[in-house]
Structures are given as C-alpha cells and as structure tokens.
Amino acid sequence: MSSPSRSTNIPSDLDRADRLKRELSEFATGGALKNEYGRQQKLFFESAAAVDEAEQESLLDWFLFDWFDENGEGVVDHFLVSRPDLGGKERAILLDWKDSINSVFEIRLLGKNTLTLRELDTKDIFPVATLRALDQTLFKRGQCIGARLLPLGDRFIFSGLQCIMPDREAATEALEMRRRLEALISPEALEKTQREQRDAFCEFFGCDELAVGPAELAATLGRFQRYLFEERRDPETGATRIEEFKSQFGQTFKVPEMLPLPKELLVSGDVTILCDEFDGLVLLPDYNRFKRIFDSDSSDVQVAGWQELVWNYIKDPDIPIVAFERVAERRPARVEKVFRQLLGDKGFSLEHLYAVLLHYKEPVEGIKDLSDDQRLWDFFDGNNRAPKAARKVRPKAKAGTKVRKAPRAKLPTSAKTGTPATRRRSVTRRGGGSRKMAAKPSAVKRSSPASPTAKRKAVPAVKTRRATGRTAPAKK
C-alpha cells in the first residue's frame, strides 16, 4: 500500500514531535530496553503463525506508551534519563506524551492537515494535526476510528496505526471492549484479584504458606495454576476464569507453560511458597531455616550459618519485605534481639527494621551509612512536619538496566483472568505519608512464579489517559 505524500511547510513543533517519536522508537527497539521489547514481542506473538507489519507497529506503539517496569516507569521515563542533552521543549513534549489517549473517535471535521475528532465515550473534542495530506488518506467525515492521540501543545497528533471502523456498531463494540478492559485493570479489580488468589491458595493447600522441596516446586505451582484457572469456579457466576474470559472477550484464554525456575531455588534446602494479599505469590528459599533463627528463645542463635542467611534476605532486592513482617509479627522481641547481634548495635529498635531493609534493598544516592538512613527514618516517623518526599531514589533507568514487568493494560493481566499480580506494600510513617517498598520479582518472577501470561494482543481501543487531570481542550 502506498504511503500518502508528506505535506510541505511543516510547522516546527510537528517536525520536532516527529523526530522525537522516531528517536523514542529507536531507543525502545535498539537501546537499553531492547531485550525487554524483544521479550514482549515473544509474549505477543508466541503462537502466531505469521506476524504482519501492522501487528508489529501496534505492539511498538503499545510498548512506547503502555508498558511499565516494576518501578512504574515507562519507555518515556527511561528515554529521558538516557538523554540529558534534550532541551526543555523536547522534554516537555515527551512528558506530555505520558498522558496519551487511546480510544475510539468520530471524525467531525476534515481539513488539509487537521482533523476534529470527538471521543465516543466522553464526547470530548480533540483537534488533531498531521504531517500527511489528509486528502490522500482514507479518512472521511463521519467515520469512527480507533487511534492513539499524543498531546502537542493545544492540539494532538496521531501515534501508531489508526483503525477505521466499518460502521458505528463496530465502533460501539470496540468502545464496550475498552470499558471492560478499564474495569479489569482498575485498582479495585486488582485488589480483588489478589484477595481471590490468596483465597484460592488457602482453599487448595489449606494454608497461605507452603514449604516444598526443590524437586516438587514446579509440579506444585503447576497444580495450583490449573486449579486457579481451570478448576476453581466463581461463587457468583459458577464459571472458571478461562470460561469467564471466553464469555467476556470471545477469545480462548491460553495458559502457557510457566517460565523456568531460577537456579538458586533449585539448589536450596527447601522453598516456601507464600501467598500474600499484597505481594501475591512469593518464592522464598530456605525460609523455614530463616524462621527458625527467630523461633529460638536462647540468647544465642542456634542455626548454623544464620548470619549469612539473614544478610542474604536483607540485601537481596528480590526478597520482599513480607518475609520479615511475618516473623516480626510473631516474635517482635526476638527479631529485635537477632538484629542487634547481627548489626552489632545494642540500641537497635524494631522501629528501625524498615530503615535497615530500605537501606540495603533500595540504596539512596548520598546516604552511605545505615545510621544516616535510620535518622532519616526517625525524621519521617516521629516528626509531623516532615515533608512527604525527601528521599531521592537513585535513577534506575541507566543504559543496560534490566527491567521486567508484565504489561499493565493487556488482557491476560486483568483481574478477571486472574493473573497473579504483585502490589507495592506501603510502609506507613506516623508523621508523613508512606514509603513504597516494592516487592521486586527477579527476571524469573520469583515474587509471582505462577503468573501465567497468555498470548497478548494490543487492543486499539483502550484509553490510557493517566490520572493527571488532563482534559480535552474543547467540547461541543
């Protein structure tokens, strides 16, 4: 298919935006995020016989604006960190693009290089500028299209492909699909999914914490995965999650094989599968031995190699904070005593437990001594006039950074399909807000090992406007 000719006399902001979009795409596919983009390609197209150019472009557009890493940062965030040379105007444009709008629109007016679109859902009006002459496109007044819009000053531009709907009925169906997806990925739905997952785990195993040998781990997780998706029925609908997915979206939900387990789990003494309502499914190596360290009433710790094990749990960013919370809830005095011995600090208080964990799991630029982190914690914890965000976390989007996060707006990660998801645990300060402590799964999803990811397709009619208060510039 031939491409429409490029209009002459291009405004400078459109030309700048076009250049930034190309650079952003090149960064995503060939820069620091190249491996993550390749991983997402594999997940999207793993069972496809052939992938055409349109599907590739849709995936790239999704990745640029809807993919997020485990810290909630997207491609634009990573790109900005990698490009300190960008000027203020370029940075402002890119930051605005984090509020992209992916939805279904009606074409109200057509000009030479401008369109006026009305969103079918909100009825908001969006002026759109293009680099291409519109008389050489298939656009017609009154058509409905699925498209992503990127803000550019007081107007918008297209990103990726635009899907022309055959009629208004098809547009309405696409809009309804978008509404279902928004409901599935809402915070309330995700919280419900976490609770349901924990309930299912307790139903299946009779507890929320199960220790198994390394040789039994894969089979145990596989049995729970089958129960969660294929056997457990919703008490209200009577359907399994696979059946619910088929009913809502008209597609078969394929549960793929689980990823290989990390080698360190396969050589540990035993592995505890812990199902937490906040952190989801977590795999903890030698957790029974870890707990025995805090179960003894003796003044001396009796578990061989205890110091190395506890330090590993403290320093490993992939071990979530819930591993410590569980023992601290049962034996707070013992945890305090063990940490005093481990740190060589007779004045250690359990109130500083989070300060210690954050110091080693999420080091902060400029804070090298643990005592400094503890004083900062005291400042937040005991001083009501403390500002909410005084800690500046070291930027994590350096070149070569390993990132891993299941997409946020894709069908299989929805609440109803039941994909076990992780949620950040808040460490609450009495004096000011909360400090988010991420349960960081490793590249093999240690924190959510039974998270099957089905074949994923970018859905063209999903509105991804973020909660920043952006509204359409005009309304009719």
Rosetta blueprint (number, residue, H / E / L):
1 M L
2 S L
3 S L
4 P L
5 S L
6 R E
7 S L
8 T L
9 N L
10 I L
11 P L
12 S H
13 D H
14 L H
15 D H
16 R H
17 A H
18 D H
19 R H
20 L H
21 K H
22 R H
23 E H
24 L H
25 S H
26 E H
27 F H
28 A H
29 T H
30 G H
31 G L
32 A L
33 L L
34 K H
35 N H
36 E H
37 Y H
38 G H
39 R H
40 Q H
41 Q H
42 K H
43 L H
44 F H
45 F H
46 E L
47 S L
48 A L
49 A L
50 A L
51 V L
52 D L
53 E H
54 A H
55 E H
56 Q H
57 E H
58 S H
59 L H
60 L H
61 D H
62 W H
63 F H
64 L H
65 F H
66 D H
67 W L
68 F L
69 D L
70 E L
71 N L
72 G L
73 E L
74 G L
75 V H
76 V H
77 D H
78 H H
79 F H
80 L H
81 V H
82 S H
83 R L
84 P L
85 D L
86 L L
87 G L
88 G H
89 K H
90 E H
91 R H
92 A H
93 I H
94 L H
95 L H
96 D H
97 W H
98 K L
99 D L
100 S L
101 I E
102 N E
103 S E
104 V E
105 F E
106 E E
107 I E
108 R E
109 L E
110 L E
111 G L
112 K L
113 N L
114 T E
115 L E
116 T E
117 L E
118 R E
119 E E
120 L L
121 D L
122 T L
123 K L
124 D E
125 I E
126 F E
127 P E
128 V E
129 A E
130 T L
131 L L
132 R E
133 A L
134 L H
135 D H
136 Q H
137 T L
138 L L
139 F L
140 K L
141 R L
142 G L
143 Q L
144 C E
145 I E
146 G E
147 A E
148 R E
149 L E
150 L E
151 P E
152 L E
153 G L
154 D L
155 R E
156 F E
157 I E
158 F E
159 S E
160 G E
161 L E
162 Q E
163 C E
164 I E
165 M L
166 P L
167 D L
168 R H
169 E H
170 A H
171 A H
172 T H
173 E H
174 A H
175 L H
176 E H
177 M H
178 R H
179 R H
180 R H
181 L H
182 E H
183 A H
184 L H
185 I L
186 S L
187 P H
188 E H
189 A H
190 L H
191 E H
192 K H
193 T H
194 Q H
195 R H
196 E H
197 Q H
198 R H
199 D H
200 A H
201 F H
202 C H
203 E H
204 F H
205 F H
206 G L
207 C L
208 D L
209 E E
210 L E
211 A E
212 V E
213 G L
214 P H
215 A H
216 E H
217 L H
218 A H
219 A H
220 T H
221 L H
222 G H
223 R H
224 F H
225 Q H
226 R H
227 Y H
228 L H
229 F H
230 E H
231 E H
232 R L
233 R L
234 D L
235 P L
236 E L
237 T L
238 G L
239 A L
240 T L
241 R H
242 I H
243 E H
244 E H
245 F H
246 K H
247 S H
248 Q H
249 F H
250 G L
251 Q L
252 T L
253 F L
254 K L
255 V L
256 P L
257 E L
258 M L
259 L L
260 P L
261 L L
262 P L
263 K H
264 E H
265 L H
266 L H
267 V L
268 S L
269 G L
270 D L
271 V E
272 T E
273 I E
274 L E
275 C E
276 D E
277 E L
278 F L
279 D L
280 G E
281 L E
282 V E
283 L E
284 L E
285 P E
286 D L
287 Y H
288 N H
289 R H
290 F H
291 K H
292 R H
293 I H
294 F H
295 D H
296 S L
297 D L
298 S L
299 S L
300 D L
301 V L
302 Q L
303 V L
304 A L
305 G L
306 W H
307 Q H
308 E H
309 L H
310 V H
311 W H
312 N H
313 Y H
314 I H
315 K H
316 D L
317 P L
318 D L
319 I L
320 P L
321 I L
322 V H
323 A H
324 F H
325 E H
326 R H
327 V H
328 A H
329 E H
330 R H
331 R L
332 P H
333 A H
334 R H
335 V H
336 E H
337 K H
338 V H
339 F H
340 R H
341 Q H
342 L H
343 L H
344 G L
345 D L
346 K L
347 G L
348 F L
349 S L
350 L H
351 E H
352 H H
353 L H
354 Y H
355 A H
356 V H
357 L H
358 L H
359 H H
360 Y H
361 K H
362 E L
363 P L
364 V E
365 E L
366 G L
367 I L
368 K L
369 D L
370 L H
371 S H
372 D H
373 D H
374 Q H
375 R H
376 L H
377 W H
378 D H
379 F H
380 F H
381 D H
382 G H
383 N L
384 N L
385 R L
386 A L
387 P L
388 K L
389 A L
390 A L
391 R L
392 K L
393 V E
394 R L
395 P L
396 K L
397 A L
398 K L
399 A L
400 G L
401 T L
402 K L
403 V L
404 R L
405 K L
406 A L
407 P L
408 R L
409 A L
410 K L
411 L H
412 P H
413 T H
414 S L
415 A L
416 K L
417 T L
418 G L
419 T L
420 P L
421 A L
422 T L
423 R L
424 R L
425 R E
426 S E
427 V E
428 T E
429 R L
430 R L
431 G L
432 G L
433 G L
434 S E
435 R E
436 K E
437 M E
438 A L
439 A L
440 K L
441 P L
442 S L
443 A L
444 V L
445 K L
446 R L
447 S L
448 S L
449 P L
450 A L
451 S L
452 P L
453 T L
454 A L
455 K L
456 R L
457 K L
458 A L
459 V L
460 P L
461 A L
462 V L
463 K L
464 T L
465 R L
466 R L
467 A L
468 T L
469 G L
470 R L
471 T L
472 A L
473 P L
474 A E
475 K E
476 K L
